[in-house]
Amino acid sequence: MQTCRFCSAPVDPQAASAAVDIQSRVNCACSDASFLRTATAAMFVLLALSVVPFISLITYLGFIITFFVVLVLIIRWQIRFGRLETSDVDYQRAKRLRNFSLVLWLIAIPLFIVRDILVAIIARAFL
């Protein structure tokens, strides 16, 4: 058993190492969930901009790419951090962000179909 250099309290090296490992994984989970939320927001911005003439092709392709990237990120997050056992509030927030991104990703599917119908109506109105 070692002692803390600041307060001289006894420290179990194995327990400290396990705590550091869990905290490191929680930090990665939070970071990945934050990036996932940002990618999901970008996906919706690109979907909205894909209706605008003159930039619709670029934003349409951007939406398709981010749609699949978000799916991969959700699956990756679940595989890496889904079984992490901790009561850390930051980890719980990261799980909520992952779930929120999944719900938004599922909502994007019918919105994509509505977008195609809307673009077809706009094209007929101006042609």
VMD Tcl script that builds the backbone (N, CA, C; Angstrom):
set m [mol new atoms 381]
animate dup $m
set s [atomselect $m all]
$s set {name element resname resid chain x y z} {
  {N N MET 1 A 0.848 -1.171 0.000}
  {CA C MET 1 A 0.000 0.000 0.000}
  {C C MET 1 A 0.898 1.241 0.000}
  {N N GLN 2 A 0.554 2.170 -0.864}
  {CA C GLN 2 A 1.301 3.420 -0.944}
  {C C GLN 2 A 0.499 4.532 -0.283}
  {N N THR 3 A 1.119 5.678 -0.132}
  {CA C THR 3 A 0.419 6.816 0.468}
  {C C THR 3 A 0.375 7.964 -0.527}
  {N N CYS 4 A -0.663 8.767 -0.389}
  {CA C CYS 4 A -0.837 9.955 -1.229}
  {C C CYS 4 A 0.244 10.969 -0.874}
  {N N ARG 5 A 0.854 11.544 -1.863}
  {CA C ARG 5 A 1.922 12.505 -1.601}
  {C C ARG 5 A 1.387 13.846 -1.119}
  {N N PHE 6 A 0.085 14.094 -1.295}
  {CA C PHE 6 A -0.490 15.365 -0.877}
  {C C PHE 6 A -1.098 15.304 0.526}
  {N N CYS 7 A -1.829 14.183 0.818}
  {CA C CYS 7 A -2.526 14.119 2.103}
  {C C CYS 7 A -2.071 12.948 2.981}
  {N N SER 8 A -1.168 12.136 2.487}
  {CA C SER 8 A -0.614 10.976 3.208}
  {C C SER 8 A -1.652 9.896 3.499}
  {N N ALA 9 A -2.764 9.884 2.773}
  {CA C ALA 9 A -3.769 8.834 2.939}
  {C C ALA 9 A -3.291 7.578 2.215}
  {N N PRO 10 A -3.659 6.404 2.719}
  {CA C PRO 10 A -3.259 5.167 2.045}
  {C C PRO 10 A -3.975 5.032 0.694}
  {N N VAL 11 A -3.219 4.586 -0.312}
  {CA C VAL 11 A -3.757 4.430 -1.670}
  {C C VAL 11 A -3.434 3.020 -2.157}
  {N N ASP 12 A -4.479 2.315 -2.593}
  {CA C ASP 12 A -4.295 0.986 -3.177}
  {C C ASP 12 A -3.938 1.188 -4.653}
  {N N PRO 13 A -2.747 0.766 -5.081}
  {CA C PRO 13 A -2.343 1.007 -6.478}
  {C C PRO 13 A -3.256 0.347 -7.500}
  {N N GLN 14 A -3.775 -0.834 -7.211}
  {CA C GLN 14 A -4.664 -1.516 -8.165}
  {C C GLN 14 A -5.991 -0.774 -8.293}
  {N N ALA 15 A -6.553 -0.336 -7.170}
  {CA C ALA 15 A -7.816 0.404 -7.206}
  {C C ALA 15 A -7.636 1.740 -7.916}
  {N N ALA 16 A -6.512 2.390 -7.668}
  {CA C ALA 16 A -6.245 3.664 -8.330}
  {C C ALA 16 A -6.094 3.477 -9.833}
  {N N SER 17 A -5.418 2.422 -10.233}
  {CA C SER 17 A -5.240 2.138 -11.653}
  {C C SER 17 A -6.580 1.839 -12.323}
  {N N ALA 18 A -7.439 1.075 -11.638}
  {CA C ALA 18 A -8.762 0.765 -12.187}
  {C C ALA 18 A -9.603 2.030 -12.306}
  {N N ALA 19 A -9.523 2.910 -11.320}
  {CA C ALA 19 A -10.282 4.164 -11.364}
  {C C ALA 19 A -9.811 5.056 -12.505}
  {N N VAL 20 A -8.515 5.090 -12.727}
  {CA C VAL 20 A -7.964 5.890 -13.823}
  {C C VAL 20 A -8.429 5.337 -15.163}
  {N N ASP 21 A -8.448 4.015 -15.299}
  {CA C ASP 21 A -8.888 3.388 -16.549}
  {C C ASP 21 A -10.350 3.708 -16.831}
  {N N ILE 22 A -11.200 3.584 -15.825}
  {CA C ILE 22 A -12.625 3.873 -16.011}
  {C C ILE 22 A -12.826 5.349 -16.355}
  {N N GLN 23 A -12.140 6.236 -15.644}
  {CA C GLN 23 A -12.291 7.666 -15.915}
  {C C GLN 23 A -11.819 8.022 -17.317}
  {N N SER 24 A -10.766 7.379 -17.767}
  {CA C SER 24 A -10.265 7.613 -19.113}
  {C C SER 24 A -11.296 7.181 -20.155}
  {N N ARG 25 A -11.932 6.036 -19.932}
  {CA C ARG 25 A -12.965 5.562 -20.862}
  {C C ARG 25 A -14.188 6.464 -20.841}
  {N N VAL 26 A -14.557 6.956 -19.646}
  {CA C VAL 26 A -15.689 7.880 -19.541}
  {C C VAL 26 A -15.382 9.165 -20.312}
  {N N ASN 27 A -14.161 9.675 -20.184}
  {CA C ASN 27 A -13.775 10.881 -20.922}
  {C C ASN 27 A -13.866 10.659 -22.429}
  {N N CYS 28 A -13.413 9.501 -22.895}
  {CA C CYS 28 A -13.510 9.186 -24.332}
  {C C CYS 28 A -14.968 9.064 -24.763}
  {N N ALA 29 A -15.800 8.445 -23.925}
  {CA C ALA 29 A -17.222 8.299 -24.248}
  {C C ALA 29 A -17.885 9.663 -24.366}
  {N N CYS 30 A -17.551 10.567 -23.454}
  {CA C CYS 30 A -18.124 11.915 -23.500}
  {C C CYS 30 A -17.667 12.666 -24.749}
  {N N SER 31 A -16.404 12.548 -25.071}
  {CA C SER 31 A -15.865 13.216 -26.248}
  {C C SER 31 A -16.506 12.679 -27.525}
  {N N ASP 32 A -16.605 11.368 -27.631}
  {CA C ASP 32 A -17.214 10.769 -28.819}
  {C C ASP 32 A -18.695 11.122 -28.934}
  {N N ALA 33 A -19.404 11.161 -27.812}
  {CA C ALA 33 A -20.822 11.521 -27.842}
  {C C ALA 33 A -21.012 12.974 -28.255}
  {N N SER 34 A -20.122 13.838 -27.813}
  {CA C SER 34 A -20.198 15.240 -28.209}
  {C C SER 34 A -19.964 15.387 -29.711}
  {N N PHE 35 A -18.989 14.677 -30.230}
  {CA C PHE 35 A -18.734 14.714 -31.668}
  {C C PHE 35 A -19.916 14.141 -32.446}
  {N N LEU 36 A -20.521 13.094 -31.912}
  {CA C LEU 36 A -21.689 12.483 -32.542}
  {C C LEU 36 A -22.840 13.480 -32.621}
  {N N ARG 37 A -23.056 14.231 -31.545}
  {CA C ARG 37 A -24.112 15.241 -31.550}
  {C C ARG 37 A -23.832 16.312 -32.600}
  {N N THR 38 A -22.589 16.733 -32.718}
  {CA C THR 38 A -22.216 17.739 -33.704}
  {C C THR 38 A -22.422 17.217 -35.123}
  {N N ALA 39 A -22.033 15.977 -35.368}
  {CA C ALA 39 A -22.214 15.376 -36.693}
  {C C ALA 39 A -23.696 15.247 -37.031}
  {N N THR 40 A -24.514 14.916 -36.034}
  {CA C THR 40 A -25.953 14.801 -36.268}
  {C C THR 40 A -26.555 16.164 -36.607}
  {N N ALA 41 A -26.131 17.200 -35.910}
  {CA C ALA 41 A -26.613 18.550 -36.220}
  {C C ALA 41 A -26.195 18.960 -37.629}
  {N N ALA 42 A -24.962 18.644 -38.001}
  {CA C ALA 42 A -24.485 18.963 -39.353}
  {C C ALA 42 A -25.308 18.220 -40.401}
  {N N MET 43 A -25.682 16.987 -40.097}
  {CA C MET 43 A -26.497 16.206 -41.027}
  {C C MET 43 A -27.821 16.918 -41.302}
  {N N PHE 44 A -28.460 17.457 -40.247}
  {CA C PHE 44 A -29.734 18.143 -40.441}
  {C C PHE 44 A -29.561 19.480 -41.153}
  {N N VAL 45 A -28.497 20.174 -40.885}
  {CA C VAL 45 A -28.233 21.426 -41.606}
  {C C VAL 45 A -28.055 21.141 -43.092}
  {N N LEU 46 A -27.298 20.110 -43.412}
  {CA C LEU 46 A -27.098 19.749 -44.822}
  {C C LEU 46 A -28.405 19.304 -45.476}
  {N N LEU 47 A -29.241 18.601 -44.724}
  {CA C LEU 47 A -30.540 18.193 -45.270}
  {C C LEU 47 A -31.399 19.423 -45.569}
  {N N ALA 48 A -31.413 20.391 -44.674}
  {CA C ALA 48 A -32.199 21.604 -44.892}
  {C C ALA 48 A -31.657 22.412 -46.069}
  {N N LEU 49 A -30.340 22.493 -46.178}
  {CA C LEU 49 A -29.740 23.261 -47.275}
  {C C LEU 49 A -29.857 22.557 -48.626}
  {N N SER 50 A -30.126 21.265 -48.608}
  {CA C SER 50 A -30.208 20.537 -49.878}
  {C C SER 50 A -31.452 20.901 -50.679}
  {N N VAL 51 A -32.351 21.664 -50.095}
  {CA C VAL 51 A -33.540 22.128 -50.808}
  {C C VAL 51 A -33.245 23.429 -51.550}
  {N N VAL 52 A -32.226 24.155 -51.131}
  {CA C VAL 52 A -31.884 25.452 -51.712}
  {C C VAL 52 A -31.276 25.252 -53.105}
  {N N PRO 53 A -31.805 25.959 -54.111}
  {CA C PRO 53 A -31.239 25.824 -55.460}
  {C C PRO 53 A -29.771 26.276 -55.510}
  {N N PHE 54 A -29.063 25.788 -56.464}
  {CA C PHE 54 A -27.656 26.104 -56.770}
  {C C PHE 54 A -26.652 25.435 -55.832}
  {N N ILE 55 A -27.033 25.112 -54.627}
  {CA C ILE 55 A -26.121 24.393 -53.732}
  {C C ILE 55 A -26.697 23.040 -53.325}
  {N N SER 56 A -27.819 22.682 -53.927}
  {CA C SER 56 A -28.519 21.477 -53.489}
  {C C SER 56 A -27.715 20.202 -53.746}
  {N N LEU 57 A -26.978 20.119 -54.849}
  {CA C LEU 57 A -26.232 18.898 -55.142}
  {C C LEU 57 A -25.113 18.666 -54.124}
  {N N ILE 58 A -24.382 19.706 -53.820}
  {CA C ILE 58 A -23.277 19.576 -52.866}
  {C C ILE 58 A -23.804 19.231 -51.477}
  {N N THR 59 A -24.842 19.929 -51.036}
  {CA C THR 59 A -25.375 19.659 -49.700}
  {C C THR 59 A -26.098 18.327 -49.647}
  {N N TYR 60 A -26.695 17.909 -50.775}
  {CA C TYR 60 A -27.335 16.595 -50.843}
  {C C TYR 60 A -26.296 15.496 -50.655}
  {N N LEU 61 A -25.180 15.608 -51.343}
  {CA C LEU 61 A -24.106 14.627 -51.175}
  {C C LEU 61 A -23.518 14.682 -49.766}
  {N N GLY 62 A -23.394 15.876 -49.232}
  {CA C GLY 62 A -22.914 16.019 -47.862}
  {C C GLY 62 A -23.849 15.360 -46.868}
  {N N PHE 63 A -25.159 15.497 -47.099}
  {CA C PHE 63 A -26.125 14.835 -46.220}
  {C C PHE 63 A -25.979 13.324 -46.289}
  {N N ILE 64 A -25.882 12.787 -47.500}
  {CA C ILE 64 A -25.751 11.333 -47.653}
  {C C ILE 64 A -24.508 10.834 -46.910}
  {N N ILE 65 A -23.409 11.545 -47.073}
  {CA C ILE 65 A -22.162 11.121 -46.409}
  {C C ILE 65 A -22.312 11.196 -44.893}
  {N N THR 66 A -22.816 12.323 -44.377}
  {CA C THR 66 A -22.944 12.441 -42.924}
  {C C THR 66 A -23.994 11.488 -42.362}
  {N N PHE 67 A -25.001 11.144 -43.148}
  {CA C PHE 67 A -26.010 10.175 -42.717}
  {C C PHE 67 A -25.345 8.850 -42.368}
  {N N PHE 68 A -24.480 8.375 -43.249}
  {CA C PHE 68 A -23.803 7.101 -42.984}
  {C C PHE 68 A -22.701 7.239 -41.936}
  {N N VAL 69 A -22.040 8.390 -41.885}
  {CA C VAL 69 A -21.022 8.617 -40.858}
  {C C VAL 69 A -21.659 8.602 -39.466}
  {N N VAL 70 A -22.809 9.240 -39.322}
  {CA C VAL 70 A -23.499 9.253 -38.029}
  {C C VAL 70 A -23.891 7.835 -37.622}
  {N N LEU 71 A -24.371 7.046 -38.555}
  {CA C LEU 71 A -24.716 5.651 -38.248}
  {C C LEU 71 A -23.495 4.881 -37.749}
  {N N VAL 72 A -22.384 5.035 -38.424}
  {CA C VAL 72 A -21.145 4.354 -38.009}
  {C C VAL 72 A -20.702 4.839 -36.632}
  {N N LEU 73 A -20.812 6.135 -36.381}
  {CA C LEU 73 A -20.415 6.675 -35.078}
  {C C LEU 73 A -21.305 6.156 -33.951}
  {N N ILE 74 A -22.595 6.022 -34.210}
  {CA C ILE 74 A -23.511 5.481 -33.193}
  {C C ILE 74 A -23.141 4.041 -32.868}
  {N N ILE 75 A -22.934 3.243 -33.896}
  {CA C ILE 75 A -22.570 1.836 -33.690}
  {C C ILE 75 A -21.226 1.741 -32.976}
  {N N ARG 76 A -20.277 2.546 -33.394}
  {CA C ARG 76 A -18.944 2.536 -32.776}
  {C C ARG 76 A -19.016 2.916 -31.304}
  {N N TRP 77 A -19.814 3.938 -30.977}
  {CA C TRP 77 A -19.953 4.351 -29.588}
  {C C TRP 77 A -20.537 3.210 -28.763}
  {N N GLN 78 A -21.566 2.564 -29.288}
  {CA C GLN 78 A -22.215 1.481 -28.548}
  {C C GLN 78 A -21.256 0.318 -28.315}
  {N N ILE 79 A -20.470 -0.020 -29.305}
  {CA C ILE 79 A -19.524 -1.130 -29.156}
  {C C ILE 79 A -18.439 -0.785 -28.144}
  {N N ARG 80 A -17.902 0.416 -28.217}
  {CA C ARG 80 A -16.789 0.798 -27.340}
  {C C ARG 80 A -17.223 1.110 -25.910}
  {N N PHE 81 A -18.376 1.771 -25.733}
  {CA C PHE 81 A -18.725 2.295 -24.419}
  {C C PHE 81 A -20.072 1.821 -23.885}
  {N N GLY 82 A -20.798 1.036 -24.625}
  {CA C GLY 82 A -22.149 0.639 -24.215}
  {C C GLY 82 A -22.199 -0.185 -22.945}
  {N N ARG 83 A -21.191 -0.962 -22.676}
  {CA C ARG 83 A -21.186 -1.838 -21.497}
  {C C ARG 83 A -20.350 -1.292 -20.342}
  {N N LEU 84 A -19.972 -0.059 -20.420}
  {CA C LEU 84 A -19.155 0.547 -19.372}
  {C C LEU 84 A -19.982 0.657 -18.092}
  {N N GLU 85 A -19.459 0.147 -16.990}
  {CA C GLU 85 A -20.155 0.159 -15.705}
  {C C GLU 85 A -19.609 1.300 -14.845}
  {N N THR 86 A -20.381 2.373 -14.751}
  {CA C THR 86 A -19.995 3.502 -13.918}
  {C C THR 86 A -21.241 4.308 -13.569}
  {N N SER 87 A -21.172 5.009 -12.477}
  {CA C SER 87 A -22.283 5.875 -12.083}
  {C C SER 87 A -21.960 7.339 -12.366}
  {N N ASP 88 A -20.951 7.592 -13.134}
  {CA C ASP 88 A -20.517 8.947 -13.474}
  {C C ASP 88 A -21.634 9.683 -14.222}
  {N N VAL 89 A -21.963 10.883 -13.776}
  {CA C VAL 89 A -23.038 11.647 -14.413}
  {C C VAL 89 A -22.663 12.069 -15.835}
  {N N ASP 90 A -21.384 12.275 -16.089}
  {CA C ASP 90 A -20.955 12.623 -17.442}
  {C C ASP 90 A -21.196 11.462 -18.402}
  {N N TYR 91 A -20.988 10.250 -17.930}
  {CA C TYR 91 A -21.242 9.075 -18.769}
  {C C TYR 91 A -22.738 8.951 -19.057}
  {N N GLN 92 A -23.558 9.211 -18.050}
  {CA C GLN 92 A -25.012 9.160 -18.268}
  {C C GLN 92 A -25.433 10.208 -19.301}
  {N N ARG 93 A -24.820 11.377 -19.239}
  {CA C ARG 93 A -25.106 12.430 -20.234}
  {C C ARG 93 A -24.649 11.987 -21.624}
  {N N ALA 94 A -23.512 11.330 -21.699}
  {CA C ALA 94 A -23.012 10.836 -22.988}
  {C C ALA 94 A -23.968 9.793 -23.563}
  {N N LYS 95 A -24.514 8.942 -22.717}
  {CA C LYS 95 A -25.492 7.958 -23.196}
  {C C LYS 95 A -26.748 8.638 -23.723}
  {N N ARG 96 A -27.186 9.704 -23.035}
  {CA C ARG 96 A -28.353 10.447 -23.520}
  {C C ARG 96 A -28.065 11.101 -24.871}
  {N N LEU 97 A -26.856 11.648 -25.026}
  {CA C LEU 97 A -26.486 12.245 -26.312}
  {C C LEU 97 A -26.475 11.197 -27.417}
  {N N ARG 98 A -25.966 10.012 -27.109}
  {CA C ARG 98 A -25.970 8.927 -28.096}
  {C C ARG 98 A -27.399 8.550 -28.471}
  {N N ASN 99 A -28.279 8.417 -27.471}
  {CA C ASN 99 A -29.671 8.077 -27.739}
  {C C ASN 99 A -30.373 9.180 -28.531}
  {N N PHE 100 A -30.103 10.423 -28.183}
  {CA C PHE 100 A -30.696 11.561 -28.895}
  {C C PHE 100 A -30.241 11.563 -30.353}
  {N N SER 101 A -28.974 11.288 -30.577}
  {CA C SER 101 A -28.460 11.231 -31.949}
  {C C SER 101 A -29.101 10.090 -32.724}
  {N N LEU 102 A -29.325 8.970 -32.063}
  {CA C LEU 102 A -29.987 7.841 -32.727}
  {C C LEU 102 A -31.415 8.201 -33.125}
  {N N VAL 103 A -32.135 8.864 -32.227}
  {CA C VAL 103 A -33.508 9.277 -32.539}
  {C C VAL 103 A -33.509 10.259 -33.710}
  {N N LEU 104 A -32.609 11.231 -33.685}
  {CA C LEU 104 A -32.534 12.183 -34.795}
  {C C LEU 104 A -32.158 11.494 -36.098}
  {N N TRP 105 A -31.276 10.502 -36.027}
  {CA C TRP 105 A -30.901 9.760 -37.225}
  {C C TRP 105 A -32.119 9.032 -37.795}
  {N N LEU 106 A -32.926 8.441 -36.914}
  {CA C LEU 106 A -34.137 7.758 -37.377}
  {C C LEU 106 A -35.148 8.739 -37.963}
  {N N ILE 107 A -35.238 9.934 -37.391}
  {CA C ILE 107 A -36.137 10.966 -37.920}
  {C C ILE 107 A -35.660 11.442 -39.295}
  {N N ALA 108 A -34.368 11.398 -39.536}
  {CA C ALA 108 A -33.820 11.871 -40.815}
  {C C ALA 108 A -34.285 11.003 -41.986}
  {N N ILE 109 A -34.616 9.755 -41.739}
  {CA C ILE 109 A -35.024 8.863 -42.839}
  {C C ILE 109 A -36.314 9.360 -43.500}
  {N N PRO 110 A -37.417 9.563 -42.746}
  {CA C PRO 110 A -38.611 10.089 -43.430}
  {C C PRO 110 A -38.437 11.521 -43.929}
  {N N LEU 111 A -37.623 12.322 -43.221}
  {CA C LEU 111 A -37.386 13.683 -43.696}
  {C C LEU 111 A -36.662 13.693 -45.035}
  {N N PHE 112 A -35.808 12.719 -45.243}
  {CA C PHE 112 A -35.115 12.593 -46.517}
  {C C PHE 112 A -36.115 12.328 -47.639}
  {N N ILE 113 A -37.094 11.492 -47.374}
  {CA C ILE 113 A -38.136 11.201 -48.375}
  {C C ILE 113 A -38.987 12.446 -48.619}
  {N N VAL 114 A -39.356 13.151 -47.553}
  {CA C VAL 114 A -40.137 14.383 -47.693}
  {C C VAL 114 A -39.335 15.417 -48.478}
  {N N ARG 115 A -38.040 15.484 -48.248}
  {CA C ARG 115 A -37.170 16.404 -48.982}
  {C C ARG 115 A -37.222 16.126 -50.473}
  {N N ASP 116 A -37.171 14.846 -50.866}
  {CA C ASP 116 A -37.240 14.502 -52.283}
  {C C ASP 116 A -38.578 14.913 -52.895}
  {N N ILE 117 A -39.641 14.728 -52.161}
  {CA C ILE 117 A -40.968 15.136 -52.655}
  {C C ILE 117 A -41.030 16.656 -52.788}
  {N N LEU 118 A -40.504 17.369 -51.791}
  {CA C LEU 118 A -40.494 18.826 -51.822}
  {C C LEU 118 A -39.671 19.359 -52.994}
  {N N VAL 119 A -38.537 18.773 -53.252}
  {CA C VAL 119 A -37.697 19.211 -54.368}
  {C C VAL 119 A -38.416 18.948 -55.689}
  {N N ALA 120 A -39.107 17.831 -55.803}
  {CA C ALA 120 A -39.854 17.526 -57.023}
  {C C ALA 120 A -40.976 18.539 -57.245}
  {N N ILE 121 A -41.658 18.929 -56.190}
  {CA C ILE 121 A -42.724 19.925 -56.301}
  {C C ILE 121 A -42.149 21.292 -56.695}
  {N N ILE 122 A -41.051 21.670 -56.085}
  {CA C ILE 122 A -40.410 22.950 -56.417}
  {C C ILE 122 A -39.932 22.946 -57.875}
  {N N ALA 123 A -39.371 21.839 -58.328}
  {CA C ALA 123 A -38.883 21.749 -59.695}
  {C C ALA 123 A -40.031 21.870 -60.700}
  {N N ARG 124 A -41.162 21.239 -60.396}
  {CA C ARG 124 A -42.309 21.336 -61.300}
  {C C ARG 124 A -42.901 22.743 -61.326}
  {N N ALA 125 A -42.840 23.421 -60.191}
  {CA C ALA 125 A -43.406 24.766 -60.119}
  {C C ALA 125 A -42.590 25.770 -60.947}
  {N N PHE 126 A -41.286 25.550 -61.054}
  {CA C PHE 126 A -40.432 26.501 -61.766}
  {C C PHE 126 A -40.085 26.062 -63.172}
  {N N LEU 127 A -40.483 24.899 -63.580}
  {CA C LEU 127 A -40.176 24.443 -64.954}
  {C C LEU 127 A -41.369 24.497 -65.845}
}
mol reanalyze $m
mol bondsrecalc $m
mol representation Tube
mol addrep $m
